[in-house]
Amino acid sequence: MEFLRWGVRALIGVVVLVVWHRCRYPGGWGPAFGRAYATERRELARARRRLTSRAVRGWYEQTVLRVRLDSAQTARRRRVSSARQTLQEARDPGRGPVLGRLGALVLHRHALLIGESEELPLVGLVVRIHHGSKSHHLIVTEADSHVHHVPLSQIEYEENAVHSFVTLITNAARRDSAFQAGLDDRVEAAQTALAVAEADSAREDAVRSELEDVKRQQRSDPEQAAALARLKAARQKWKDATGRLPTR
């Protein structure tokens, strides 16, 4: 059964090749396969190969340049995307990464979270500690004088840990003040970098210009014109001999 399937496939292949050959060399069985037309078939096949060779070479040259152009465009898109991301981060740095936690307090690089509902900016933030009989009391004062009270159980949190966390908040607030003071300069620098990235198409322009030069050279290539002329003559000779004009 397997042998029969392979036989059918081989027969189909042969039929396809015969049909293709007759289409390439029209005019009937004689012109397509007979010895009387062998010279014309060779000339037509040779002319086709020469033209195909020139076409493949031209296609390869253009493809290499198109790949380079695509690479240059992709690289510029990456630069622009990175510059836009930098600008977005400069305009809105967000909370930043977590620096530490203590009870309901979560300290980020640019914000202090109290529980799940309150987010305080670090700029101007002041934290004081009052130790009661059972709790440590953190008094958090924002830059606008708004005050928050955060009690911490002395059983769960040692005094040294509380003082260390308050020191961490104080140092983060000072760093964030300096960070926010330079915000406008960073935004301006990021905007400039984005404009430069968007306008920097030198690599693309150079490759695009090279591609257009190659296209012009190929259009005026004397070898290409000669190959076309040889194929035209071979096709006309075939028509004169068989009455049928073959395809290119």
Phi, psi and omega per residue, in radians:
M1 nan -0.742 3.120
E2 -1.108 -0.706 3.105
F3 -1.059 -0.681 3.136
L4 -1.137 -0.714 3.115
R5 -1.090 -0.767 3.112
W6 -1.121 -0.621 3.105
G7 -1.125 -0.726 3.115
V8 -1.123 -0.744 3.120
R9 -1.082 -0.742 3.129
A10 -1.109 -0.712 3.125
L11 -1.106 -0.742 3.101
I12 -1.065 -0.725 3.123
G13 -1.074 -0.747 3.131
V14 -1.109 -0.750 3.138
V15 -1.068 -0.765 3.134
V16 -1.063 -0.770 -3.142
L17 -1.110 -0.703 3.136
V18 -1.122 -0.789 3.141
V19 -1.099 -0.756 3.141
W20 -1.081 -0.760 -3.124
H21 -1.106 -0.703 3.124
R22 -1.178 -0.602 3.078
C23 -1.178 -0.637 3.134
R24 -1.258 -0.540 -3.127
Y25 -2.209 1.390 -3.029
P26 -1.270 2.837 3.080
G27 2.144 -0.038 3.127
G28 2.032 -3.100 -3.092
W29 -1.176 -0.670 -3.124
G30 -1.045 -1.010 3.113
P31 -1.045 -0.598 -3.080
A32 -1.310 -0.584 -3.013
F33 -2.293 -0.269 -3.044
G34 -1.292 2.668 -3.141
R35 -1.176 -0.486 -3.091
A36 -1.080 -0.426 -3.119
Y37 -1.918 0.279 -3.081
A38 -1.081 -0.703 -3.130
T39 -1.110 -0.795 3.139
E40 -1.110 -0.676 3.127
R41 -1.122 -0.731 3.134
R42 -1.107 -0.769 -3.133
E43 -1.101 -0.750 3.138
L44 -1.154 -0.737 3.129
A45 -1.129 -0.721 -3.141
R46 -1.126 -0.730 3.137
A47 -1.144 -0.691 3.105
R48 -1.125 -0.755 -3.130
R49 -1.084 -0.727 -3.141
R50 -1.102 -0.769 3.136
L51 -1.174 -0.713 3.114
T52 -1.096 -0.704 3.126
S53 -1.059 -0.760 3.108
R54 -1.135 -0.713 -3.126
A55 -1.139 -0.741 3.136
V56 -1.127 -0.727 3.126
R57 -1.099 -0.758 3.105
G58 -1.131 -0.726 3.103
W59 -1.063 -0.738 -3.121
Y60 -1.114 -0.780 -3.140
E61 -1.056 -0.762 -3.141
Q62 -1.214 -0.658 -3.124
T63 -1.119 -0.738 3.108
V64 -1.023 -0.768 -3.134
L65 -1.219 -0.640 3.104
R66 -1.149 -0.638 3.077
V67 -1.124 -0.745 3.099
R68 -1.112 -0.697 3.119
L69 -1.119 -0.765 3.119
D70 -1.091 -0.689 3.113
S71 -1.110 -0.750 3.128
A72 -1.135 -0.713 3.121
Q73 -1.143 -0.715 3.119
T74 -1.111 -0.736 3.136
A75 -1.097 -0.704 3.131
R76 -1.191 -0.685 3.092
R77 -1.059 -0.674 3.104
R78 -1.128 -0.747 3.137
R79 -1.101 -0.746 3.139
V80 -1.133 -0.750 3.135
S81 -1.083 -0.746 3.117
S82 -1.127 -0.713 3.132
A83 -1.155 -0.669 3.099
R84 -1.142 -0.697 3.109
Q85 -1.105 -0.732 3.112
T86 -1.094 -0.717 3.118
L87 -1.134 -0.747 3.126
Q88 -1.069 -0.746 3.126
E89 -1.183 -0.591 3.102
A90 -1.184 -0.713 3.132
R91 -1.251 -0.659 -3.082
D92 -2.429 1.485 -3.108
P93 -1.199 -0.256 3.137
G94 1.237 -2.808 -3.137
R95 -1.277 -0.568 -3.026
G96 1.449 3.097 -3.110
P97 -1.210 2.805 3.117
V98 -1.328 2.290 3.112
L99 -1.772 -0.442 -3.138
G100 -3.130 2.874 -3.141
R101 -2.402 2.551 3.029
L102 -2.712 1.901 -3.102
G103 1.043 -2.228 3.137
A104 -1.420 -0.014 -3.100
L105 -1.661 2.308 3.048
V106 -2.235 2.058 -3.099
L107 -1.690 2.102 3.001
H108 -1.799 3.021 -3.120
R109 -1.101 -0.553 -3.082
H110 -2.162 0.146 -3.095
A111 -2.776 2.713 3.036
L112 -2.061 2.142 3.129
L113 -1.724 2.317 3.041
I114 -1.988 1.887 -3.059
G115 1.145 -2.593 -3.113
E116 -1.829 -0.039 -3.006
S117 -1.998 -0.277 -3.056
E118 -2.102 2.263 3.094
E119 -2.220 2.029 -3.058
L120 -1.891 2.323 3.023
P121 -1.181 2.578 -3.080
L122 -1.398 -0.452 -3.087
V123 -1.071 2.151 3.115
G124 1.382 0.075 -3.101
L125 -1.324 2.345 3.119
V126 -2.214 2.317 -3.139
V127 -2.148 2.236 3.078
R128 -2.080 2.742 -3.115
I129 -2.090 2.296 2.966
H130 -2.141 2.256 -3.125
H131 -1.730 2.058 3.075
G132 -1.640 -2.959 -3.122
S133 -1.299 -0.480 -3.108
K134 -2.208 -0.269 -3.054
S135 -2.386 2.692 2.893
H136 -1.596 2.331 -3.108
H137 -1.984 2.002 3.090
L138 -1.638 2.168 3.089
I139 -1.857 1.901 -3.068
V140 -1.812 2.076 -3.110
T141 -1.989 2.163 3.132
E142 -1.396 2.987 -3.135
A143 -1.072 -0.503 3.128
D144 -1.563 0.247 3.095
S145 1.328 0.103 3.066
H146 -1.233 2.320 -3.012
V147 -1.943 2.455 3.075
H148 -2.195 2.448 3.127
H149 -1.963 2.195 -3.124
V150 -2.209 1.826 3.088
P151 -1.443 2.493 3.109
L152 -2.296 2.225 -3.107
S153 -1.117 2.320 3.103
Q154 -1.212 -0.383 3.111
I155 -1.239 -0.679 -3.087
E156 -1.510 -0.538 -3.014
Y157 -2.207 2.112 3.111
E158 -1.256 2.694 -3.103
E159 -1.069 -0.702 -3.139
N160 -1.093 -0.681 3.139
A161 -1.134 -0.668 3.120
V162 -1.143 -0.817 3.130
H163 -1.087 -0.679 3.129
S164 -1.108 -0.702 -3.123
F165 -1.209 -0.676 3.099
V166 -1.111 -0.688 3.083
T167 -1.100 -0.690 3.109
L168 -1.079 -0.731 3.114
I169 -1.109 -0.789 -3.105
T170 -1.049 -0.816 -3.136
N171 -1.159 -0.676 3.117
A172 -1.131 -0.674 3.127
A173 -1.118 -0.684 3.128
R174 -1.172 -0.761 3.115
R175 -1.109 -0.673 -3.118
D176 -1.213 -0.554 3.074
S177 -1.076 -0.775 3.099
A178 -1.148 -0.664 3.131
F179 -1.106 -0.820 -3.120
Q180 -1.175 -0.542 3.131
A181 -1.124 -0.530 -3.140
G182 -1.679 0.202 -3.055
L183 -1.075 -0.813 -3.097
D184 -1.076 -0.700 3.126
D185 -1.138 -0.688 3.135
R186 -1.177 -0.694 3.111
V187 -1.096 -0.773 3.140
E188 -1.096 -0.755 3.124
A189 -1.119 -0.696 3.129
A190 -1.171 -0.657 3.099
Q191 -1.126 -0.721 3.108
T192 -1.113 -0.768 3.134
A193 -1.101 -0.652 3.109
L194 -1.157 -0.759 3.125
A195 -1.079 -0.708 3.116
V196 -1.121 -0.767 -3.133
A197 -1.106 -0.723 -3.131
E198 -1.180 -0.567 -3.090
A199 -1.548 -0.222 -3.049
D200 -1.422 1.463 3.131
S201 -1.998 0.420 -3.058
A202 -1.059 -0.786 -3.120
R203 -1.131 -0.754 3.128
E204 -1.088 -0.799 -3.101
D205 -1.086 -0.688 -3.129
A206 -1.137 -0.789 -3.137
V207 -1.194 -0.696 3.133
R208 -1.096 -0.721 3.104
S209 -1.113 -0.709 3.114
E210 -1.118 -0.692 3.127
L211 -1.113 -0.743 3.110
E212 -1.133 -0.639 3.089
D213 -1.095 -0.757 3.134
V214 -1.103 -0.731 3.115
K215 -1.062 -0.760 3.127
R216 -1.114 -0.738 3.134
Q217 -1.101 -0.702 -3.141
Q218 -1.185 -0.657 3.125
R219 -1.131 -0.547 -3.116
S220 -1.830 0.262 -3.106
D221 -1.182 2.077 -3.124
P222 -1.128 -0.564 3.125
E223 -1.181 -0.658 3.087
Q224 -1.118 -0.779 3.119
A225 -1.088 -0.679 3.131
A226 -1.159 -0.693 3.126
A227 -1.134 -0.701 3.084
L228 -1.097 -0.739 -3.136
A229 -1.125 -0.713 3.124
R230 -1.126 -0.699 3.126
L231 -1.184 -0.688 3.119
K232 -1.072 -0.734 3.139
A233 -1.161 -0.704 -3.134
A234 -1.173 -0.673 3.111
R235 -1.161 -0.703 3.129
Q236 -1.169 -0.663 3.112
K237 -1.119 -0.689 3.093
W238 -1.125 -0.731 3.115
K239 -1.099 -0.720 3.130
D240 -1.078 -0.592 -3.067
A241 -1.472 -0.557 -3.000
T242 -2.061 -0.272 -3.070
G243 1.464 0.015 -3.134
R244 -2.139 2.327 3.116
L245 -1.583 2.053 -3.117
P246 -1.317 2.807 3.081
T247 -1.291 2.931 3.105
R248 -1.229 nan nan
